[in-house]
Amino acid sequence: MSATFNRKTIMANAHFTARWRVPTVGGSYREWFAKGLAHEWKKAREAKVRRDRIALNDRLNFELNTGLPIRSCPADAVRQAQAKAFLSVRPARRLFTNHSGRLAGSFAA
């Protein structure tokens, strides 16, 4: 399990449901507590699946958007350092190359 469940909150919500349903709807406290507990666990599992799916999508989007290391963009080097990928790659001071600005100068002219 990647995430732990907050059991205290689950139990508190189930007890609240049971205390509220017994006088309003009728039935035994035990029945309503069992139904409330089952419902709270179902909600907690669904929330965990949503959190895991969002985390997976964020990671995939980061990998897709990062792509190959682009040495001409300092922002990419920062994002790559955050991901601990391509730590040896440093952003170029000039566009397109570390050695001379001739290539970038030819496009700028």
N, CA, C and O atoms as a DFTB+ gen file, in Angstrom:
436 C
 N C O
     1  1       0.828      -1.175       0.000
     2  2       0.000       0.000       0.000
     3  2       0.874       1.240       0.000
     4  3       1.750       1.386       0.853
     5  1       0.647       2.112      -0.929
     6  2       1.458       3.322      -1.005
     7  2       0.996       4.360       0.014
     8  3       1.789       5.191       0.453
     9  1      -0.259       4.318       0.384
    10  2      -0.773       5.296       1.337
    11  2      -1.477       4.564       2.475
    12  3      -2.152       3.559       2.254
    13  1      -1.316       5.069       3.674
    14  2      -2.027       4.482       4.798
    15  2      -3.369       5.182       4.946
    16  3      -3.534       6.339       4.561
    17  1      -4.311       4.461       5.504
    18  2      -5.644       5.007       5.692
    19  2      -5.745       5.638       7.070
    20  3      -5.131       5.159       8.023
    21  1      -6.508       6.698       7.175
    22  2      -6.753       7.352       8.453
    23  2      -7.903       6.616       9.141
    24  3      -9.071       6.967       8.971
    25  1      -7.555       5.598       9.914
    26  2      -8.565       4.737      10.529
    27  2      -9.407       5.485      11.560
    28  3     -10.594       5.202      11.720
    29  1      -8.804       6.424      12.246
    30  2      -9.537       7.185      13.258
    31  2     -10.685       7.960      12.615
    32  3     -11.796       7.977      13.144
    33  1     -10.425       8.593      11.491
    34  2     -11.463       9.349      10.796
    35  2     -12.531       8.420      10.233
    36  3     -13.719       8.740      10.273
    37  1     -12.115       7.278       9.712
    38  2     -13.074       6.318       9.165
    39  2     -14.029       5.849      10.261
    40  3     -15.242       5.814      10.055
    41  1     -13.482       5.487      11.430
    42  2     -14.319       5.034      12.538
    43  2     -15.231       6.163      13.035
    44  3     -16.407       5.936      13.317
    45  1     -14.682       7.379      13.141
    46  2     -15.486       8.508      13.620
    47  2     -16.644       8.791      12.672
    48  3     -17.760       9.056      13.119
    49  1     -16.388       8.736      11.373
    50  2     -17.465       8.971      10.407
    51  2     -18.516       7.872      10.452
    52  3     -19.709       8.147      10.320
    53  1     -18.079       6.619      10.638
    54  2     -19.036       5.511      10.738
    55  2     -19.890       5.647      11.993
    56  3     -21.095       5.405      11.942
    57  1     -19.289       6.031      13.122
    58  2     -20.050       6.238      14.356
    59  2     -21.035       7.397      14.191
    60  3     -22.171       7.317      14.658
    61  1     -20.607       8.464      13.533
    62  2     -21.504       9.601      13.301
    63  2     -22.711       9.163      12.485
    64  3     -23.845       9.520      12.803
    65  1     -22.463       8.384      11.425
    66  2     -23.564       7.912      10.584
    67  2     -24.531       7.061      11.393
    68  3     -25.748       7.220      11.288
    69  1     -23.983       6.152      12.204
    70  2     -24.842       5.273      12.995
    71  2     -25.646       6.078      14.029
    72  3     -26.841       5.838      14.201
    73  1     -25.007       7.017      14.708
    74  2     -25.718       7.828      15.718
    75  2     -26.799       8.687      15.074
    76  3     -27.830       8.946      15.695
    77  1     -26.582       9.126      13.852
    78  2     -27.541       9.986      13.181
    79  2     -28.698       9.167      12.585
    80  3     -29.846       9.609      12.617
    81  1     -28.405       7.991      12.047
    82  2     -29.429       7.193      11.363
    83  2     -30.393       6.482      12.309
    84  3     -31.569       6.322      11.985
    85  1     -29.911       6.059      13.464
    86  2     -30.782       5.300      14.367
    87  2     -32.015       6.104      14.765
    88  3     -33.125       5.590      14.631
    89  1     -31.878       7.347      15.250
    90  2     -33.109       8.064      15.625
    91  2     -33.912       8.574      14.423
    92  3     -35.131       8.707      14.526
    93  1     -33.272       8.861      13.296
    94  2     -34.007       9.439      12.166
    95  2     -34.662       8.389      11.288
    96  3     -35.808       8.559      10.872
    97  1     -33.948       7.298      10.997
    98  2     -34.473       6.289      10.083
    99  2     -35.001       5.089      10.844
   100  3     -35.997       4.484      10.446
   101  1     -34.346       4.745      11.926
   102  2     -34.727       3.563      12.690
   103  2     -33.773       2.415      12.403
   104  3     -32.964       2.491      11.478
   105  1     -33.865       1.373      13.176
   106  2     -32.979       0.229      13.033
   107  2     -32.003       0.189      14.187
   108  3     -32.020       1.050      15.067
   109  1     -31.159      -0.814      14.172
   110  2     -30.214      -0.948      15.284
   111  2     -28.925      -0.183      14.990
   112  3     -28.551       0.047      13.840
   113  1     -28.268       0.196      16.077
   114  2     -26.999       0.914      15.953
   115  2     -25.975       0.038      15.243
   116  3     -25.215       0.529      14.408
   117  1     -25.945      -1.246      15.564
   118  2     -24.971      -2.170      14.983
   119  2     -25.126      -2.262      13.463
   120  3     -24.131      -2.263      12.739
   121  1     -26.350      -2.337      12.987
   122  2     -26.580      -2.418      11.536
   123  2     -26.088      -1.156      10.833
   124  3     -25.393      -1.222       9.819
   125  1     -26.464       0.004      11.397
   126  2     -26.070       1.259      10.757
   127  2     -24.567       1.494      10.864
   128  3     -23.956       2.064       9.961
   129  1     -23.981       1.056      11.963
   130  2     -22.527       1.197      12.089
   131  2     -21.823       0.336      11.045
   132  3     -20.856       0.784      10.429
   133  1     -22.296      -0.896      10.837
   134  2     -21.688      -1.779       9.832
   135  2     -21.815      -1.179       8.433
   136  3     -20.862      -1.192       7.653
   137  1     -23.010      -0.651       8.123
   138  2     -23.204      -0.024       6.803
   139  2     -22.320       1.209       6.653
   140  3     -21.701       1.410       5.608
   141  1     -22.262       2.037       7.700
   142  2     -21.438       3.246       7.658
   143  2     -19.961       2.924       7.525
   144  3     -19.238       3.590       6.784
   145  1     -19.511       1.893       8.248
   146  2     -18.103       1.487       8.175
   147  2     -17.754       0.973       6.786
   148  3     -16.703       1.308       6.239
   149  1     -18.642       0.155       6.214
   150  2     -18.396      -0.350       4.851
   151  2     -18.330       0.807       3.858
   152  3     -17.477       0.828       2.970
   153  1     -19.237       1.766       4.018
   154  2     -19.254       2.912       3.102
   155  2     -17.990       3.767       3.256
   156  3     -17.420       4.205       2.257
   157  1     -17.554       4.005       4.480
   158  2     -16.346       4.812       4.704
   159  2     -15.108       4.133       4.147
   160  3     -14.251       4.801       3.569
   161  1     -14.993       2.811       4.308
   162  2     -13.842       2.099       3.740
   163  2     -13.870       2.150       2.213
   164  3     -12.831       2.290       1.568
   165  1     -15.066       2.036       1.647
   166  2     -15.186       2.129       0.187
   167  2     -14.728       3.509      -0.291
   168  3     -13.993       3.614      -1.274
   169  1     -15.162       4.570       0.406
   170  2     -14.738       5.924       0.039
   171  2     -13.227       6.085       0.180
   172  3     -12.588       6.710      -0.667
   173  1     -12.650       5.523       1.247
   174  2     -11.207       5.645       1.463
   175  2     -10.424       4.930       0.363
   176  3      -9.420       5.451      -0.121
   177  1     -10.875       3.749      -0.032
   178  2     -10.190       3.020      -1.115
   179  2     -10.294       3.762      -2.441
   180  3      -9.323       3.838      -3.193
   181  1     -11.475       4.311      -2.727
   182  2     -11.643       5.076      -3.967
   183  2     -10.766       6.321      -3.966
   184  3     -10.193       6.683      -4.994
   185  1     -10.662       6.973      -2.818
   186  2      -9.793       8.157      -2.723
   187  2      -8.338       7.773      -2.938
   188  3      -7.589       8.516      -3.572
   189  1      -7.926       6.610      -2.412
   190  2      -6.551       6.132      -2.611
   191  2      -6.290       5.865      -4.092
   192  3      -5.232       6.218      -4.612
   193  1      -7.256       5.243      -4.768
   194  2      -7.096       4.972      -6.202
   195  2      -6.975       6.286      -6.974
   196  3      -6.148       6.403      -7.878
   197  1      -7.804       7.278      -6.615
   198  2      -7.717       8.587      -7.283
   199  2      -6.362       9.242      -7.044
   200  3      -5.757       9.779      -7.972
   201  1      -5.876       9.200      -5.778
   202  2      -4.565       9.793      -5.476
   203  2      -3.454       9.099      -6.254
   204  3      -2.565       9.757      -6.795
   205  1      -3.506       7.757      -6.309
   206  2      -2.475       7.026      -7.051
   207  2      -2.536       7.342      -8.539
   208  3      -1.502       7.478      -9.192
   209  1      -3.760       7.458      -9.077
   210  2      -3.908       7.761     -10.503
   211  2      -3.386       9.157     -10.818
   212  3      -2.730       9.363     -11.839
   213  1      -3.675      10.113      -9.943
   214  2      -3.189      11.476     -10.150
   215  2      -1.671      11.514     -10.071
   216  3      -1.024      12.182     -10.877
   217  1      -1.091      10.794      -9.096
   218  2       0.366      10.758      -8.969
   219  2       1.004      10.124     -10.198
   220  3       2.031      10.598     -10.683
   221  1       0.394       9.050     -10.704
   222  2       0.926       8.402     -11.907
   223  2       0.842       9.345     -13.099
   224  3       1.795       9.453     -13.872
   225  1      -0.292      10.031     -13.257
   226  2      -0.441      10.966     -14.380
   227  2       0.557      12.108     -14.273
   228  3       1.134      12.523     -15.278
   229  1       0.767      12.621     -13.058
   230  2       1.750      13.695     -12.883
   231  2       3.138      13.227     -13.275
   232  3       3.870      13.948     -13.952
   233  1       3.507      12.011     -12.850
   234  2       4.836      11.487     -13.172
   235  2       4.981      11.264     -14.682
   236  3       6.010      11.596     -15.272
   237  1       3.931      10.694     -15.302
   238  2       3.994      10.469     -16.746
   239  2       4.049      11.781     -17.511
   240  3       4.806      11.908     -18.473
   241  1       3.252      12.757     -17.092
   242  2       3.278      14.058     -17.770
   243  2       4.643      14.705     -17.636
   244  3       5.140      15.312     -18.585
   245  1       5.255      14.582     -16.463
   246  2       6.582      15.153     -16.278
   247  2       7.581      14.479     -17.217
   248  3       8.394      15.152     -17.850
   249  1       7.518      13.144     -17.306
   250  2       8.445      12.434     -18.183
   251  2       8.201      12.770     -19.643
   252  3       9.152      12.925     -20.411
   253  1       6.934      12.885     -20.038
   254  2       6.635      13.205     -21.432
   255  2       7.031      14.637     -21.772
   256  3       7.543      14.900     -22.860
   257  1       6.797      15.551     -20.854
   258  2       7.118      16.943     -21.125
   259  2       8.606      17.221     -21.059
   260  3       9.104      18.109     -21.752
   261  1       9.321      16.472     -20.234
   262  2      10.756      16.693     -20.106
   263  2      11.478      16.187     -21.344
   264  3      12.285      16.906     -21.934
   265  1      11.197      14.972     -21.731
   266  2      11.819      14.399     -22.920
   267  2      13.320      14.351     -22.815
   268  3      13.867      14.092     -21.743
   269  1      13.989      14.598     -23.916
   270  2      15.444      14.602     -23.931
   271  2      15.966      15.882     -23.288
   272  3      15.294      16.913     -23.321
   273  1      17.152      15.821     -22.707
   274  2      17.687      17.031     -22.086
   275  2      18.036      18.085     -23.136
   276  3      18.780      17.814     -24.078
   277  1      17.506      19.257     -22.967
   278  2      17.797      20.363     -23.876
   279  2      18.765      21.285     -23.151
   280  3      18.399      21.937     -22.173
   281  1      19.981      21.335     -23.627
   282  2      21.015      22.075     -22.918
   283  2      20.894      23.573     -23.123
   284  3      21.554      24.344     -22.426
   285  1      20.079      23.995     -24.046
   286  2      19.987      25.422     -24.306
   287  2      18.975      26.117     -23.411
   288  3      18.875      27.343     -23.432
   289  1      18.227      25.358     -22.629
   290  2      17.181      25.959     -21.807
   291  2      17.491      25.737     -20.327
   292  3      17.442      24.599     -19.861
   293  1      17.804      26.780     -19.588
   294  2      18.121      26.612     -18.161
   295  2      16.952      26.052     -17.352
   296  3      17.175      25.386     -16.342
   297  1      15.721      26.306     -17.769
   298  2      14.570      25.801     -17.028
   299  2      14.527      24.279     -17.056
   300  3      14.124      23.656     -16.074
   301  1      14.940      23.671     -18.173
   302  2      14.948      22.213     -18.246
   303  2      15.959      21.615     -17.285
   304  3      15.699      20.573     -16.683
   305  1      17.095      22.252     -17.134
   306  2      18.101      21.727     -16.213
   307  2      17.579      21.760     -14.787
   308  3      17.883      20.859     -14.005
   309  1      16.803      22.774     -14.430
   310  2      16.239      22.857     -13.080
   311  2      15.233      21.733     -12.875
   312  3      15.258      21.070     -11.837
   313  1      14.353      21.505     -13.838
   314  2      13.356      20.441     -13.711
   315  2      14.020      19.085     -13.679
   316  3      13.574      18.194     -12.956
   317  1      15.084      18.912     -14.454
   318  2      15.778      17.636     -14.461
   319  2      16.482      17.408     -13.137
   320  3      16.558      16.275     -12.663
   321  1      16.995      18.464     -12.537
   322  2      17.647      18.324     -11.235
   323  2      16.617      17.953     -10.179
   324  3      16.917      17.184      -9.266
   325  1      15.414      18.488     -10.293
   326  2      14.370      18.120      -9.349
   327  2      14.017      16.647      -9.493
   328  3      13.714      15.985      -8.500
   329  1      14.051      16.138     -10.683
   330  2      13.730      14.737     -10.921
   331  2      14.945      13.840     -10.724
   332  3      14.840      12.621     -10.864
   333  1      16.077      14.413     -10.408
   334  2      17.342      13.698     -10.223
   335  2      17.704      12.899     -11.480
   336  3      18.278      11.813     -11.400
   337  1      17.364      13.449     -12.613
   338  2      17.715      12.849     -13.883
   339  2      18.629      13.810     -14.621
   340  3      18.456      15.026     -14.540
   341  1      19.567      13.286     -15.315
   342  2      20.499      14.082     -16.107
   343  2      21.228      15.111     -15.237
   344  3      21.350      16.275     -15.619
   345  1      21.710      14.681     -14.072
   346  2      22.365      15.621     -13.164
   347  2      23.669      16.163     -13.742
   348  3      24.111      17.252     -13.374
   349  1      24.281      15.403     -14.647
   350  2      25.541      15.875     -15.229
   351  2      25.319      16.905     -16.325
   352  3      26.267      17.568     -16.745
   353  1      24.087      17.053     -16.794
   354  2      23.796      17.999     -17.865
   355  2      23.636      19.380     -17.248
   356  3      22.843      19.575     -16.327
   357  1      24.395      20.328     -17.763
   358  2      24.275      21.690     -17.271
   359  2      23.741      22.565     -18.393
   360  3      24.035      22.309     -19.560
   361  1      22.961      23.596     -18.068
   362  2      22.422      24.443     -19.127
   363  2      23.534      25.245     -19.798
   364  3      24.510      25.641     -19.161
   365  1      23.364      25.468     -21.075
   366  2      24.361      26.213     -21.833
   367  2      24.221      27.703     -21.555
   368  3      23.125      28.201     -21.298
   369  1      25.335      28.398     -21.610
   370  2      25.296      29.851     -21.438
   371  2      24.814      30.512     -22.737
   372  3      24.171      31.561     -22.715
   373  1      25.135      29.884     -23.845
   374  2      24.703      30.398     -25.135
   375  2      23.702      29.433     -25.745
   376  3      23.574      28.295     -25.294
   377  1      23.009      29.875     -26.746
   378  2      22.014      29.016     -27.368
   379  2      22.653      27.908     -28.195
   380  3      23.632      28.143     -28.904
   381  1      22.109      26.720     -28.105
   382  2      22.382      25.552     -28.929
   383  2      23.740      24.897     -28.722
   384  3      23.901      23.739     -29.108
   385  1      24.703      25.552     -28.149
   386  2      26.016      24.915     -28.031
   387  2      26.767      25.491     -26.843
   388  3      26.531      26.633     -26.447
   389  1      27.661      24.711     -26.280
   390  2      28.492      25.177     -25.175
   391  2      29.780      25.817     -25.666
   392  3      30.433      26.528     -24.902
   393  1      30.160      25.594     -26.895
   394  2      31.500      25.966     -27.344
   395  2      31.568      27.337     -27.998
   396  3      32.502      28.098     -27.747
   397  1      30.609      27.650     -28.814
   398  2      30.659      28.955     -29.463
   399  2      29.240      29.421     -29.737
   400  3      28.297      28.630     -29.730
   401  1      29.106      30.694     -29.975
   402  2      27.782      31.231     -30.272
   403  2      27.530      31.372     -31.755
   404  3      26.590      32.055     -32.163
   405  1      28.357      30.736     -32.570
   406  2      28.219      30.915     -34.012
   407  2      26.903      30.391     -34.536
   408  3      26.250      31.038     -35.355
   409  1      26.510      29.216     -34.063
   410  2      25.259      28.635     -34.544
   411  2      24.067      29.501     -34.135
   412  3      23.175      29.767     -34.942
   413  1      24.062      29.933     -32.887
   414  2      22.966      30.783     -32.417
   415  2      23.032      32.139     -33.114
   416  3      21.995      32.710     -33.453
   417  1      24.212      32.648     -33.327
   418  2      24.355      33.930     -34.005
   419  2      23.866      33.879     -35.434
   420  3      23.343      34.868     -35.947
   421  1      24.029      32.734     -36.086
   422  2      23.566      32.625     -37.465
   423  2      22.055      32.668     -37.533
   424  3      21.496      33.187     -38.499
   425  1      21.377      32.128     -36.516
   426  2      19.907      32.181     -36.511
   427  2      19.423      33.568     -36.126
   428  3      18.362      34.002     -36.576
   429  1      20.176      34.257     -35.312
   430  2      19.746      35.571     -34.851
   431  2      19.896      36.637     -35.943
   432  3      19.210      37.659     -35.916
   433  1      20.780      36.399     -36.884
   434  2      21.033      37.413     -37.912
   435  2      19.928      37.507     -38.933
   436  3      20.008      38.318     -39.855
